[in-house]
Amino acid sequence: MTNIKVIIVGGVAGGASCAARLRRLDGKAEILMVERGPYVSYANCGLPYHVGGTIERESSLLVASEQTFREQFAIDVRTNCEVIGISPKEKTVELKNHVNGEVTTEKYDKLVLSPGAAPIRPPLPGIDLPGIFSVRTVPDARNIREWLDRDLADRSGMNTYTGYQTMTRPQRAVVVGGGFIGLEMVENLIHRGLEVTLVEKLDQVMPPLDPEMAHLVERYMLKHGVQLELNDGVAGFQQSASGSLEVLTSSGKCLPADIVILAIGVRPETALAKKAGLEIGERGGIRVNDQMYTSNPDILAVGDAVEVKDYVTDQWSLIPLAGPANRQGRIAADVICGRDSRYRGTQGTSICQIFEGTIASTGASEKVLRQLGDTDFEKIYIFPNSHAGYYPGAKYLAIKVIFRKSDGKLLGAQVLGEDGVPKRIDSFAMAIQMDCTVYDLEEVELCYAPPFGSAKDPVNFAGMVAANILRGDMPICHWDSVDSGFLLDVRNPAELAVESVPGALNIPLSQLRARLGELPRDREILVMCRTGARSYNATRILLQNGFKARNILGGILARSMLMAK
């Protein structure tokens, strides 16, 4: 097709996807992919699981090799080779071979930057001490495994029976940062038998989540023995007299550790872009348009280093996820080949396993909308079964859905549970991508068989609850606004022994019609149950009998989440 020469900087995720797609579209293009590390196209998302031993073989992380790209795609791949300079005017790059130190210059017609993002390592005292690791590359995971597998002298001293100093493996770990990598490292270190402490500067884990959903994640961690140090940052590191590490926190705590994992976050790699005079956005990433072009017409950028528009809020955002990076690489290749491909934006669809639980989210969170000053939204909490309740193994799902009050447009969803989470979050993610409303969720036809779902799937259920609100069939309130109403609890008396709300009158739903005379007609009645389902039925009974009533969404389960924020 053409004799164009394309140089791709970065051989992981976006860069590798761009190279492969470009070759499939243009068999004659000269393609050079440069990677400063020793590997291309590796699964860095799998690194925590390699540390934990779920992925035992390191080679399993290598999705494709240099040989694969050369033999199958006729792409020139150079690993251990770094681009150290870009001259946009001459359209050249300087390459440094880290094996022999040689520096060469290559010309390009189009340049694609996919340098990724680097783990944040703040200049804290002692941060370079042995035993403090970041998790970004295969060698990082290898180094962590080797450190965990080493023998340490038992700090208790001599074994009184043998007279020799006993040896043991590292037993205590501190993970700094409660995002995806931090939580995955926590779980895998627990699986390896270590005592783990998580230090997070914010007052919750998983910053993309709303606080009440994050609290559910924290419960799983506490259940598995993780020590949580929230709302407390790291001030520095030091070595103890016995040679172990000590993590010093901002609040003055000293946390002992045999290994420290830094999972504070990542920062876009923009050094090359700045050298080339490319525009850097307000969030610190390379600014690109919807065709992945930078401010230079011959340079594109993809992946974790770029700023993109949030699909829901239309705000510039940094979302370092593998799925978006791969799609962006594909779009860049299309555009280079003359196709009118465009990136729709990123909605941050993500999922994380945390022991037996799974947490996932997509779209905008409530806290982001509030930060933007957006008031045209409503939220619901529902707690349906993951599949038909009569089929063994059904588990509760905790689902939060956010939607427009004005037109019902779906804005975001967060789901936590032990079964069926991916299916639901993917349904919500597709609905957001298609600009669906909660009325569409009511009608969407999803697969059903007892082991997998219900005839009324949780996604349908969410749509029905939200649509009931918008149609006026279910006046609602949330727990943060129940101070002035008359509280009616329609649960069965035995349930109150587990958790009750002070001041609430208990009339079980089955008795409500016969006991309406016990309720005031001059006050608004706020109705609750365990999940919000029985209280919805009770609210309808009250409304049809002339009472003023609202359903407290999510019931007691939502209260336990919100009260613990």
N, C-alpha and C positions, 0 to 999 in steps of 0.2 A: 504493500500500500504506500508506504513512505520510507524515506531514509532519515527520519528524525532521530536525534539522539536525546535520550532521557536519562538523567542521573537521579537516582532515588537515594535519599539519605536516611538510613534506618531500615533494618531488615526484619522488623517484628510487626505483627498486626497490620497497621495501615500501610506500611512500606511494602511488605511482602504481598499483601492483597493487590496493591496497585501494580506491582511488577507482573504478577501472574495474569491479571486481567488485561493489562496492556499488551502482553504477548499474545493472548488469545484474540485480541482485536486487531493487532498489527504484527504480522509475521516478519516484517522487514525492519522494524524499528531497532535501533541499537540501544540496549537497555543495560545500564550499569547500576547495580545495587550495592551500596556501601554500608557496612555495619562495623562499628568500632569494637563490638564485643566478639567473642569467639563463635557465636551461634546466630543463625537466622531463624525466623519463624518458629520460635519456641513459645510454649504455653506458660507465660508468667503467671496467669491466673491459677495455675496448678501448683505453684511453688510451696504454699503452706501445707498442701496435702502430701507433697514429697517430703517435707520436713517431718510430718507426722507419721509417715510410713504407709499411708493409704496408696500412694503412687510410689511403689518401691524402686523401680528402675528409673534412673535419671534420663535414660534415652527415651522413655515414654513421653517426656516433656517436649521433645524435639519433633515438631509437626512436619517440618521439611528441612532438608540439609542443603548445603552449597551444591552438592552433587545433583540433588533433585532439580534445583533451579537451572543448573547448567545443562543437564542431559534432557530434561523434559521440556524446558522452556527456552533454552538457548539464551540464558541471561548471564551476563558477567557478574559474578558475586565476589566481593572482596571483604572478608571478615578481618578482624583485628586491624581495620583500616578506618581512619577518622577524617572527616572533612574538617579542616582547620581554618578555612577561609573561603569566602565567596566574593567574586567580583561581578556584580550584576551588569556593569557596563560592558565588560568583555565577555560576559556569559561563560565564566570559568570557575572551577572550584579547585582548591588545593587539597590534596590528599596526603595523609601521613600514614605510612605503613608502620604499625607498632611492633612488628617482628624485626625488621631490619633498619627502621628509622628513616627510610627513604621518603622524600617528599616529591610528589609529582603534581602536574597540572592537567586537568581534563576540561574540555569544552562541552557545553550542553546547548541544546535547543530549548528544552524544558527541564526545569529542576523541581523535584518534589521533596519537600522536607517532612520527614516523619521521625523526629528525634525523640519523641516520647516525653516523659516527665521524670524527674529525678526525685528520689526520696528526700524529704526535708531532714537535714541534720543541723539543727541550730547550734551556734557556737557556745555550747554550755561547757562549763568546767568538767574535764574528765571524759568528754564524749568519745575520745579516741582510745580509751582504755581497751585492752583485749577483752573479748566477750560481749561487746556491744555491736549489734548487727542491724543492717537494713535488709529488706526483702524486695529485690527487684529483678535479679538475674539468676540464671541457673547456678553460676558459681557462688552467688550469695547463699542459695539453699544448700549447696554442697558444704560450704564453710560452716553453716549452722549445724548440719547433721554431724559433721566431724567434731565440732565442739561438744555437742550433746553426747556423742559416743565415747568421748575421752574419759579416762579414769582420773579422779581427784583424790588426793589424800583426805581421809576422814578427819574432819576438824575436831573430832572428839579425842583424838590422840591415839595412843597405842591400844591394840587389841590385847586385853589382859590374858587371853588364853594362848595366843601364838607369840606374843612379844613383838609382833611386827605392826607397822602402821597399816590400818585397813584402807581399802580403796573403794570408792563409790562413784557413780555417775552424777552429773549435775542434777540437783533436786529442786531448785527454786528458780523461777523465771519471773521477770517483770516485763510486761508488754506495755509500751508507751503509745497510746492512741487507740481510740475505740471505734475506728471506722471498719471497713470491710476487711482489710488485711489484718488489722489488729484482732478482730474477733475470730477470724479464721486461724490465726496463729495461736490465740488462746485455746481454742478447741483442740488443735493438734498437739500442743504442748501438754494439755491435760491427758490426751490419749497416750502420750509417751510417759505418763506417770509423774509429771512434775507438779509442784505446787505453784500456782500462777496468780500473780497480782496484775490487775489492769489499772493503769493510771490514765485518766482522761481529764483534760483541762476543762471541758464543758461539763454541764451538770447532767449529761445523758450520754449513752453510747449511740452509735449510728446517727451522726448529725443529720442526714437527709430525712430521718423519720420525725414525726411529731412526738413530743415528749411522752405522751401516754402510751404510744405504741412501743417506744424505746424501753419503757419501764417493763413491758412484758418480756423483752429480750433479756433485760437485766435479771429477771426472775430465773430464767433458764441458767444463767451464768452462776448465780448464787446457789442454785440447786446443785450444781456440779462442783461446788467448792471454790469457785473463783473469788478472790478478794477484790472488791471494787473500790477504787479510790477516785471518786468522781469529784468534779469541781476543784481539781487540784492538779497543777502542772508540775513539770520536772524542773528543778533548779540546778541540778548538776549530778555528777557521778564521782565516786571515789572508791579506792580499794581499801578493804579492811586489813587488819594485821595478819589475818590468815590467808589473804590473797583473794578472797571473794569480792564481789562487787557490792556497792551500796548505792541505792538510788535515793537522792535527796529531793524532796518535794517542796513546793512553794509554801506549803503550810507548816513545814518544819519536820516532816516525818522522814525516817531513814529506813528504807525498805531493802532487806538483804536479797541478793540474787547471785546465782551462778551463771546466768545468762540474761542479757537484756535485748529485747527486740524493739527497734524503733519503727513504729507504724504511725507516725505523726501526720502523714499526708505526703502529697507529691507537689512538686512545683514544675510548671512547664519549662522544658529545655529551649530557651530562646536566645542563647548566646550567638548562634550562627545567624539567626534572623536579624538580631540587632546589628551585627557586623555588616549585614547586607543592606541595612537601612530600611528594613520592612516595618510596617506599622505594627505596633504592639497595642493590644486592647487594654481597656480599663481593668480587666481582671488579671492582666499579666500574661496572657497568651497571645499567640500570633493571630492577628485579625485576618479572617478570611471571609469571602462572600459565599453564596449558596452553591457556587461551582468550585469551591475550595481554592480559588485564586487569592493570593496575598495582594498587597498593594503594588507588587511588581507583576506586569502582565506575563512574564515568562517563568514565574515561580509560584508553585502551589504548595499547600501545607495540609497535613491530615493528622489525625490522632490526638493523643493526650496533650500535645503542645499548642493546640489551636483553641481559640474562642469560637463558639458557635451560638446561634440563637436557641433559646429554650422554646420548644414547640408549643408549650402551654402559655407561658408568660410573655414570650417574645423578648425576654431580657438576654443580654450576653451572659454566657455561662462557661464554666470549665467543668466538663464531666468526663473524667478519665476512665472510660469503659471500653472493653475490647470490641463489643458489637458495633457501636458507632464508629470506632477507628477503622474497622474493616469495611464498613459501608462507605466511609469517606474515601478510603483508598480506591475502592472500585469506581466511585464517582469521578475522582481525579483522573483515572485512566480513561474513562469514557470521554471526559472533556478534552483531554489531550488528543484523542482520536476524532474530535469534531462532533461528538454527540451532545445533545442538550440535556444532560443529566444534572439534577439539582438536589441538594441536600435539604430535606424538609425541616431539620432541626432535631434536637435531642430532648427526649422527655425523661431521661434518667432511669429507665427501667432496669432494676437490679434485684438480685436475690442473694441470700446468704444463709448457709446452714449454720445453726448454732446448737450443737449436740443433737437431741432428737427433734428439735424444732427447726422451722424455716421461717425467715422473715423476708418479705419482698415488698417493693414499692414501685410505683410508676407515676409520672406526672407531677403536679404541684402538691406540696404539702400545705397544711393550714398555716403553719408559721411563716412560710415564704409569702403566701398571699397577704397575710397581715403586715409583713414587713414592707410590702409594696403598696400598702394602703387600700387593697382590694376588699370591698365589703359585699360584693355581689356573689356570695357563695353560701352554701349550706353544707352541713356534714351529717353523716349518719354512722352509727355503729351497729353492726349486726353480728350475731354469734351462731351461725348455722353449723350443721354437721358437714363434714367433708364428703360424705356419701350417705346413702340411705341408712337411717338410724337402725333399722331392723337387721341390716347386714353387719356381721361382726367387724370390729376394728374402726368404726366411725369415730372421728375426733372433731372436737370443736375447732372452728376457725374464728379468729378475731379479725373482722374486716372493718376498715374505715374508708368511706367513699366521700369524695368532695365534688360538688357540682354547682353550676350556676343557678341562683334563685330565679333569674330573669327568664332563662330559656331551657334549663335542664341540662346544658352541655356538661359532659363529664370532664372533670379537671384533674383528678388524681385518685389514687387508691393505695392503701397499705394493707397487707395481709400477713397474718402470723398464724402458724399452726403446725401440726405434726403430720398432716396428710393433705394432699391436694392443693397445696399452695401454688406451685408453678402453673397449674392449669388455670387457676383463677386470675393470677396477676397477668398472665399472657392475654387472657380475654379482655381484661380492663385496658391493657396496653394497646391492643389492636383497636379497641373502641375509641380510645383517645386519638390514635393516629387517624382514624376515619371520621373524626369530629362527631362522634355519636353523642346522643343525649341519654338521660336515664330512661326515657320512654323507649329508646332502642334496646336498652338492656332488658326491659320487660319482655320484649318480643323475640330476642335472639334465640335461635334454636341450637342448643348444645347437646352433646351426646349424653346418653343416660343408660346406665345399667347399675344395679345395686352396688357392685364393688367400687364404682368409680364416681358416682354422683347421685343426684336426686332428680325426680321429675321436675321439680322446681329448683334448678341449680342455684347455688349461692349468688352467682352473677345475676340471674333473673331476680332472685329475692331482693338483692340490693336495688335493682331498678324499680321493683314494685314498691318498696318502702319509700324510696326517694320520690317516685311519681305520686304516691299517696299524699306526701307532704305538699308537693307543688299543686296538686289538684284541690287541696283543702280538705281532703278526707281525714287527715291525721294532723291536727294541730300539735306542735311539739315544743319541748324546751330541753335544755341541757342542764347538767348538774350545777353549772356555775350560775344558774338563774332560778333556783328553787327556793330562795329565802322567803318569799312573800306568799307562796301558795299553800293550800291545804293539801297535805301529803296523804295519798291513798296507796297502800301496798296490797296488791291483789294476789300475792303468793300464798301458798298453803302455810299454816302455822309452823309446821316442822322446819320449813326453810328459814324462818326467822331466827331459829336457834343457831344457825350458822353465821348469819350476818343480818343485822337489822338497822333501820334508820330511825334515830330518835325523833319522836313526835309524830310518826306516821300511823294512821289508822289502818288496821289490817282487816280487810274483808276479802276472802278468797273469791276468785273470779266466778266460781260455780255458785256462790251465794249472792252475788252482787245485785241481780235483778230483784231479789226478795228483800234486800236491805237498803234500798235506795233512800228510804226515809231517814237513815242515819247520817246522810251527807248534807252539807250546807248548800243552799241555792244562791247565797249571796256572796260566795267566794269562788275563785277559780280553783279547780281541783287538779292537782298534778299527780299523775298515775304512774306507778312503777311496778315492775316485776323483776325477774332475774335477768332477762335478755331484752325485753321490750316488746315481745310478741303478745303475751297475755294482756299486758297493759294497753296495747293497741286495741284489742277486742273490748277491753273495759272502757276505753275512751270512746269507742263508737257507741257502746251502750249508754254512756252518760250523755253524749251529745244528742242522741235520739230521744232522750228523756228530758231534754231541756236544761241540762247542766252546762256550765262552762268548764271545759276540761282540756287538758293537754297531756300528751304522752311523754314521759321522760325517756329520751332515746337511749337505748343500750342497757337500760335497767341497772341492776346492782353490779353487773359485770363491768359496765362502763364506769360506774362510780368508783369501783376498786382501782381501776386504771388511772382515773383522773385525780383521785384524792392522793395518789402516791407520787404525783409529779414533783 
